[in-house]
Amino acid sequence: MKATIDKTAAATLLIATSPLMAAAAVAIRVQMGSPVLFRQTRPGYGGEPFQIFKFRTMSDARDAEGNLLPDGERLTTVGQLLRKASIDELPQLLNVLRGEMSLVGPRPLLMRYLDRYSPRQRLRLWAKPGITGWAQVHGRNAIDWETRLELDAWYVENASIWLDLRILALTAAQLLRHEDVKAGGTADFDEFRGSEGQPATQTGAV
């Protein structure tokens, strides 16, 4: 039932937001050129890899030695606006249509984090990753990793259609009020080193 609701809602939202997505694509193309979409391998249900889609928000600026500059320095003006309004996430509706993601679920993190999860944190892999989730409506990138991953585990243990509807309503309210959204997006989020590790900044993770 959830898969049917997800795909129906994703198709409807894609149609409704198509003018906004087209405008975002043009703005990205003008400021940064091609490609317009950012693609990256992320772990899906059960840890199976899939290609996530986002609007590109960072340039490929490099230092004198050819190394990419830190994420915060590559974030463009258009990218800041897209992240502030969470418009950069809209292409993930395509992932929902493809059955790789859900509207609601734990956010798909990086592949390299898989072997850093505790057994309880690995529970997050047993729900399809979502565009929004329980952790996102309880602080998003403003909360620490332990809290965030515990919220994901709680969601998996308590998942229901009614909980999903509550999360979607809270997400809509946050977007309207611009709460828990950083213009810098993931450039401001720390690397997950595992429960006992120390964070390192500038990762571009979520």
C-alpha positions, 0 to 999 in steps of 0.5 A: 500500500505504501509503495502505491501511495508513494508512486502516486504522490510522487507522480502528482508532485512531479507534475505540480512542481515541474515549472519550479524544477524547470526554472531551477534547472535553467538557473543551474545551467546558467551559473554552473553549466552542465550537468544540472543533476548531481548523482551519487551512489547511496545505500537503499533498502537493506544497504543495496546501492542506488543512484540518488538524484539531486539538483547540483548546488556546488561548482567544481572549483579546485585549488592550484594543485587540482584538488576540489575546494571544501564544500562550503567554498564550492556552494554557489549562490543558486545552490544556497537558494535551492538548499534553503527551500529544499528544492535541490531534493525535488529530483528524488521524486524520480527515485520514488517513482523508480521504487528506490526511495519513499516519500518518508524514511531515513535519509540515505547517507553515504556508502562508506558509513555502512560499516560504522553503524552499531547494530541498532543504527543498522535498523535504518537500512530496513526501511526504504530511504526517504526524502524526509523522515522522523529525524528531519522533523526533529532537527535535521542537520542541527542534531548530533549523529547519535540522536539522528540515527536513534530517531531513524531506528525509532521510525523503523520500529514504529513505521505506519501510514499515520506516522508518515502522514504526520511526518509529511505534515510536519515537513510541510510546516517546516518548509513554509516557516523555513525551520531547520534548513541551512542555506549551506545544506550538507556542507555544514554537516559533520562526517559520521565516524561511528559511535566512538569516533570524533567528527571531522568537518567539511564532508558534503554528506547528506 
